[in-house]
Every structure is written in structure tokens, then in C-alpha cells.
């Protein structure tokens, strides 16, 4: 593991061996208490649960590369001993003025020796993405240079532009190409070897209308991270975030479009819930009156001259989630399909002991 310099106060860093001994003991005690609290919490959850989860069918699975993500402000959810070869630090965004915001401080992350850290880059607006990737507005080339400059301390840049307008397919491909060229220039100038990876949504067929074309984008970057999740989403009908059959179709299609050495299949740690009733919305006056009658409202109160009411109603919640069994089952499916690079969204969502099942394959 990489050795890190502790930032101790001057009076401690220059103190006697006796003081240093007490400092080391204090640090070890804090680590022990933190681990013990986490373990006790997990045991309490298991003791209180009225349900049983399946034990994983696999003792462990090995992959050449394992990718995951850590959010700014949640750096403590990542531990250097996790078997993660590539850690994506999320995320830098672009504001309404065309400026980079939330640029991560690389020094906040201490990683295991050999772990690459990638600069996560997003644009969380369809209209803003259009103006950023379109050359005619004068933003594109400047933004690309600023991204590459901001990522100098990182081992790679990951583009996660999920709001590309449908008509901007060619412009997004050109944006990636320009980013590739800028990274190549920086690599040559600084004797670096920075990678470019691109996140793409899960697909299981090619379509004329699809602007996230796997094959074309794969030509332009070092890795393609397929986000094989959100088969069902917040506003869809209830269902798995990534069902087994859907995931099989996604990987089968991806292997026909993307070279195996560039392909990363991403999996979800998270789950979702859906309610059968949506009571938080705007109402027509007559519809609201009908709703009040149906739910037995007897009293209307005037609060500062504005009528209001309250009632209780029963809501049925449906949830689909992922545990060690389901995620490792997907890992097994992908491995048997020939995938040697996998990823997980995201660190902090997983079961505490998940990483005990994942190994990094040692090169011969």
C-alpha cells in the first residue's frame, strides 16, 4: 500500500518517541472503534430483520479490472483495501455560464498502490450539453482544454454525458474525438499515459435513432463503461434495476459492438421503491373535492385564510434491490460471457462484506 504522510500538528510531529507511541495507540483505537461500531450495526440489522437473504453461490470471482465510483464529500466510504483497480472521483459539472464547477481535490483520496483514479466529468442538462458540445457557440474547445488541465493529477478522464440531445449525435462524437486529441497532446508533452473512458447506457440492440452508438464511441476511447442498470427507473413501472435476462441481452449486444479489451460492464449496488399512490401533485378544484370525499375528509381548516385538510391513507410500496447474491450472480454471468472488466455504481451503496467476494486477477 502507498505510504501517506500524516499531517500532524508541529508539536506532535516533532515530539518525543513516547508522545508518538500515544499518537499511534490513539489512531489504532479509533480504527478499532469505527470497525466495531460498523460490525455491531450490521449485526443489529440482521437481528431485527424478519426476512432471509440468499447466500452468494460463489466464494469469490476474479477480474482483470474492477471499476467503481466515489462521490465528493463521501470519500470516507472508500477504503484503500477495497479490490478496486480504477476509482472514478465524481463529479465535475458545468454551470450555466459554461464554467467547470465542483472540481475534485485529488489529494483527498488515498488509494492502494496501483489503483488508478479517474476524473469524473458530467453535464446535468440537455440544453447546456447542446451548447457545450456544439462548436458554433465557442464553448467546446475551451471546455475541453479546461477539463484536461483540471485532470492533470489524475490517471484518466471519464465522460458521463447522459443528456446529449438526440440531434447532436455527430457533435458528441466530435467532442469525444477532440477530447481524445487533447489528452494525447498532454500525454506526449508530459510523458503521461492518461486514459479516456466514456459511460454509455445499457442497450441490447442497435437502432437508427440511438445517438449513443457503442461501436463509434469505442473507436475513440480506451474504455467504454456500459451502465447496465436502470432497466426500471424512478418513474417507470416497478421492476428490477437490472434483471438477469435483460443483463444477459445487454452484455451479448455489447460484445458485438465493443472490443473485449475496452469493455467494462457496470452493475448496480442500489435498489428502488415505488408507491401505488401519488398524493403529492397539483389538482383541479373539482378533482380535489372528489379526492376529499373519497378519503372521508370531514373538517376543513382555514390557516391564515387558506383552506387546508388532512387525512391518512394506505400506500403499498414495491421495492427491488440488490444484495451480494444478485450482484455476484451478475458478475458470474458476465465472467462466463468473457468479460474481464466490471464496474459497480457506487461505493457506499453496497453490502459491507461485498468486496470480500471480489479478487483482482494477477497478471502472469
C-alpha positions, -999 to 999 in steps of 0.1 A, spaced: 0 0 0 11 35 -7 26 53 23 10 85 32 24 114 53 3 123 83 -4 160 87 3 162 125 5 195 144 41 207 147 42 199 184 33 163 177 53 157 146 84 169 165 75 152 198 93 125 217 90 88 209 68 85 240 43 110 225 45 93 191 36 60 209 5 75 223 -5 90 190 -1 56 173 -22 39 200 -49 66 197 -51 61 159 -54 23 163 -81 27 189 -101 50 166 -99 25 138 -109 -4 161 -139 16 175 -150 25 139 -148 -11 127 -166 -24 159 -194 2 155 -199 -8 119 -199 -45 128 -224 -40 156 -247 -20 134 -247 -48 108 -254 -74 134 -283 -53 148 -298 -51 113 -296 -88 108 -311 -95 143 -340 -72 136 -347 -84 101 -378 -106 96 -365 -118 62 -337 -140 49 -314 -132 21 -297 -159 -1 -261 -166 5 -239 -160 -26 -234 -191 -47 -197 -181 -54 -169 -180 -29 -151 -153 -50 -147 -141 -85 -116 -127 -102 -115 -99 -128 -87 -81 -145 -101 -47 -138 -127 -36 -113 -141 -1 -116 -162 19 -91 -171 54 -81 -168 76 -50 -186 109 -46 -171 141 -34 -180 146 2 -182 108 7 -146 100 4 -147 81 37 -170 54 21 -140 43 1 -112 22 17 -78 16 0 -80 -21 7 -111 -25 -15 -102 -46 -46 -108 -16 -70 -83 -11 -98 -100 20 -111 -117 46 -89 -138 73 -106 -140 105 -85 -174 121 -91 -181 145 -103 -172 178 -120 -201 196 -137 -206 226 -159 -227 256 -147 -250 279 -167 -221 302 -176 -201 274 -192 -177 271 -163 -163 240 -146 -176 236 -111 -170 211 -82 -135 201 -94 -123 174 -71 -92 177 -50 -71 146 -58 -52 148 -26 -84 140 -6 -82 104 -18 -56 79 -6 -57 48 -27 -39 15 -28 -7 14 -48 -15 6 -85 -51 19 -82 -59 45 -110 -80 75 -101 -102 90 -129 -116 125 -132 -154 121 -135 -170 147 -158 -207 153 -162 -231 178 -177 -265 176 -160 -286 195 -185 -298 187 -220 -298 223 -232 -264 231 -217 -249 199 -231 -260 211 -266 -242 244 -262 -211 228 -247 -206 202 -274 -216 224 -304 -186 242 -319 -206 271 -332 -211 286 -297 -174 290 -289 -175 269 -257 -164 234 -269 -127 238 -274 -123 259 -242 -142 234 -221 -122 205 -234 -89 223 -226 -102 232 -191 -112 196 -184 -79 182 -195 -60 208 -174 -81 202 -143 -75 165 -146 -37 167 -148 -33 150 -114 -55 121 -124 -48 88 -143 -77 93 -166 -109 112 -176 -143 97 -176 -171 113 -196 -206 107 -183 -227 129 -205 -262 114 -202 -282 143 -215 -270 145 -251 -298 158 -273 -309 133 -299 -299 155 -329 -264 161 -315 -251 126 -321 -223 138 -346 -214 167 -323 -209 144 -293 -187 121 -313 -167 151 -324 -165 162 -288 -151 129 -277 -126 130 -306 -114 164 -296 -111 153 -260 -90 123 -272 -67 145 -292 -62 169 -263 -54 141 -239 -30 126 -264 -12 160 -267 -9 163 -229 3 127 -227 31 134 -252 40 167 -236 41 154 -200 52 118 -207 19 106 -192 -5 78 -200 -39 92 -192 -69 71 -202 -102 83 -217 -133 64 -208 -170 70 -217 -201 59 -198 -230 47 -220 -265 35 -211 -273 -2 -213 -287 -13 -247 -295 -47 -262 -300 -37 -299 -288 -12 -324 -313 15 -335 -311 43 -361 -324 67 -335 -298 58 -309 -272 86 -305 -251 66 -280 -236 43 -307 -214 18 -290 -192 9 -320 -184 45 -330 -177 57 -295 -155 27 -287 -131 37 -315 -124 70 -298 -116 59 -262 -97 35 -241 -126 21 -222 -164 20 -226 -183 17 -193 -218 2 -201 -242 13 -174 -261 -20 -173 -287 -7 -148 -318 14 -147 -338 -11 -167 -366 2 -145 -363 38 -131 -380 62 -107 -410 70 -129 -413 36 -147 -434 6 -136 -419 -13 -107 -392 -38 -117 -356 -48 -112 -329 -22 -117 -311 -48 -137 -329 -81 -142 -309 -112 -151 -324 -117 -186 -321 -80 -195 -285 -80 -183 -276 -111 -204 -290 -93 -235 -270 -62 -228 -237 -80 -225 -244 -101 -256 -250 -70 -276 -221 -50 -262 -197 -78 -271 -207 -75 -308 -201 -37 -308 -171 -31 -284 -137 -48 -284 -134 -70 -254 -103 -53 -242 -122 -19 -239 -154 -32 -225 -165 -26 -189 -199 -39 -177 -213 -19 -149 -237 -33 -122 -259 -16 -96 -255 -19 -59 -287 1 -53 -324 -6 -53 -356 13 -59 -390 16 -44 -423 26 -60 -456 37 -44 -490 27 -58 -504 61 -50 -490 96 -58 -507 121 -34 -481 149 -40 -494 168 -70 -514 197 -82 -552 192 -85 -582 206 -104 -606 220 -78 -634 195 -86 -609 166 -86 -596 177 -52 -631 178 -38 -638 143 -51 -605 131 -35 -615 146 -2 -649 129 -3 -633 95 -12 -609 98 17 -635 108 43 -624 143 49 -649 159 74 -631 190 85 -615 219 65 -595 244 84 -586 279 73 -550 286 81 -543 324 75 -574 324 53 -562 295 32 -583 262 34 -564 231 43 -572 195 53 -555 163 64 -563 126 60 -544 93 63 -543 68 35 -527 34 30 -498 32 4 -485 0 -10 -447 1 -16 -429 -22 -40 -392 -25 -39 -365 -42 -59 -329 -41 -46 -295 -58 -50 -277 -79 -24 -245 -99 -25 -263 -128 -41 -278 -109 -70 -247 -88 -78 -224 -117 -77 -248 -137 -99 -245 -109 -125 -207 -110 -120 -207 -147 -127 -229 -143 -158 -206 -116 -172 -174 -136 -164 -188 -167 -182 -196 -144 -212 -159 -134 -214 -160 -101 -196 -128 -94 -176 -136 -58 -166 -166 -50 -144 -178 -19 -126 -202 -10 -98 -223 21 -91 -214 31 -65 -192 28 -33 -214 33 -3 -244 15 -17 -231 -20 -13 -233 -45 15 -204 -42 39 -189 -75 31 -194 -75 -7 -157 -67 -15 -147 -100 3 -160 -118 -28 -141 -98 -55 -105 -105 -64 -82 -88 -88 -66 -112 -113 -28 -110 -111 -10 -107 -144 12 -136 -154 
